[in-house]
Amino acid sequence: MTGGTREGIDLTRVLHAPQQRVFAAWTSPEDFAAWYGGEAEVPLDRVAMDVRPGGAWSLVLVMPGVEMPFRGVYREVSEPDGLVFTLLDPSNPEDAEDAGGETVTVTFSDLGGGRTELAFQQRGGHLTPEQYAAAEDGWEAFFDALAARLAAHP
């Protein structure tokens, strides 16, 4: 990326799993807990998902000495094609859904042969360019964990 501004993240990944399975990996608490956070632990009892427009989701990443809660609201749910949801982290105020939050759009495209293209976009403009770069690295690690989860649990 050129210039000193950055307003989000765009990633694309081809996953070796059918579209419906990839959608389920984003909407099943057991799957989501297994890959979200990469190497961090996400206890299943700390995950809540009400997968419908207006439904809330939340989880807590647990690392040595620190817990990081994430939360948001589903804006769009189009099974098996994708999701749009808000993403708020510990720096966002508890009482303000949109105060500083980001919007995540994930689209799942069936490539045939049991492969799915995941197109990921995070927007909001609430992070610095450095924070977006760090978040992008985090999502890349999460998607590595997602690919491993899909391979182990087809």
C-alpha positions in Angstrom: 0.0 0.0 0.0 1.3 3.4 -0.9 1.0 6.6 1.1 0.5 7.3 4.8 -3.2 6.6 5.1 -4.9 3.3 5.5 -8.6 2.8 6.1 -9.0 -0.9 6.4 -8.0 -4.5 5.5 -8.7 -6.5 2.4 -7.7 -10.2 2.3 -8.5 -13.1 0.1 -7.9 -16.8 0.9 -8.8 -20.0 -0.9 -9.9 -22.6 1.5 -10.1 -26.3 0.8 -13.6 -26.8 2.1 -17.1 -26.5 0.6 -18.8 -23.1 0.9 -21.4 -24.3 3.4 -18.6 -25.7 5.7 -16.7 -22.4 5.6 -20.0 -20.5 6.5 -20.5 -22.9 9.4 -16.9 -22.3 10.6 -17.8 -18.6 11.0 -21.2 -19.2 12.6 -20.8 -22.3 14.9 -19.5 -21.4 18.4 -17.3 -24.6 18.5 -15.7 -23.8 15.2 -15.3 -20.1 15.7 -13.7 -20.6 19.1 -11.3 -23.1 17.6 -9.8 -20.7 15.0 -10.5 -17.1 16.0 -7.5 -15.8 17.9 -5.0 -18.0 16.1 -2.7 -19.3 18.9 -4.7 -17.7 21.7 -7.3 -19.8 23.6 -10.9 -19.0 23.2 -12.9 -20.9 25.9 -16.1 -22.2 24.4 -18.0 -21.0 27.5 -16.8 -17.5 26.7 -18.4 -17.5 23.2 -21.9 -16.3 22.4 -23.3 -16.1 18.9 -26.9 -15.1 17.9 -26.4 -15.4 14.1 -29.2 -13.3 12.6 -29.4 -9.7 11.6 -29.4 -7.6 14.8 -28.1 -10.6 16.8 -25.0 -10.1 19.0 -21.8 -12.1 19.2 -19.0 -12.0 21.7 -15.9 -14.0 22.7 -12.9 -13.7 25.0 -9.3 -14.4 23.9 -7.3 -15.8 26.8 -3.5 -15.4 26.7 -1.1 -15.7 29.6 -1.9 -12.8 32.0 -4.5 -11.1 29.8 -8.0 -11.5 28.5 -9.2 -9.7 25.4 -13.0 -9.5 24.9 -14.4 -8.9 21.4 -18.0 -8.3 20.5 -20.3 -7.0 17.8 -23.6 -7.3 16.1 -24.5 -9.2 12.9 -25.8 -6.7 10.3 -26.3 -9.2 7.4 -26.4 -13.0 7.4 -26.6 -14.6 4.0 -26.1 -18.4 4.3 -23.9 -19.7 2.8 -22.7 -16.6 0.9 -21.4 -14.4 3.8 -21.7 -12.2 6.8 -21.5 -8.5 7.7 -20.9 -7.8 11.4 -19.5 -5.1 13.6 -16.2 -5.7 15.6 -15.5 -4.0 18.8 -12.5 -4.6 21.0 -11.6 -3.7 24.6 -10.8 -0.1 23.6 -14.4 0.5 22.6 -16.9 1.9 25.1 -19.3 -0.7 26.5 -22.3 1.5 25.8 -21.6 2.5 22.2 -22.1 -0.1 19.5 -20.7 2.1 16.7 -18.2 4.2 18.7 -14.9 3.3 17.2 -16.0 -0.1 16.0 -15.1 -1.7 12.7 -17.3 -3.4 10.2 -16.3 -6.8 8.8 -17.6 -8.2 5.6 -16.8 -11.8 4.6 -18.0 -13.3 1.4 -17.7 -17.0 0.6 -17.6 -18.0 -3.1 -18.0 -21.6 -4.2 -15.0 -22.3 -6.5 -16.1 -25.9 -7.1 -14.1 -29.0 -6.3 -14.7 -28.5 -2.6 -12.9 -25.1 -2.5 -14.2 -21.8 -1.3 -12.8 -18.3 -1.8 -13.0 -16.2 1.4 -13.0 -12.5 0.7 -12.5 -10.5 3.8 -12.9 -6.7 4.3 -12.6 -4.7 7.5 -13.5 -1.0 7.4 -14.2 1.7 9.9 -11.3 4.1 9.8 -10.9 3.9 13.6 -7.5 2.4 13.7 -4.1 3.9 12.9 -2.2 2.6 9.8 0.0 0.7 12.3 -3.0 -0.8 14.1 -4.5 -1.9 10.7 -1.2 -3.5 9.8 -1.1 -5.4 13.1 -4.8 -6.4 12.7 -4.1 -7.7 9.2 -1.3 -9.8 10.6 -3.7 -11.1 13.2 -6.4 -12.0 10.7 -3.8 -13.8 8.5 -2.9 -15.9 11.6 -6.6 -16.5 12.3 -7.1 -17.7 8.7 -4.2 -20.1 9.0 -5.9 -21.5 12.0 -9.2 -21.6 10.1 -7.6 -23.5 7.3 -6.1 -26.0 9.8 -9.5 -26.4 11.5 -11.3 -27.1 8.2 -8.6 -29.7 7.3 -9.0 -31.4 10.7 -12.8 -31.2 10.8 -14.1 -31.3 7.2 
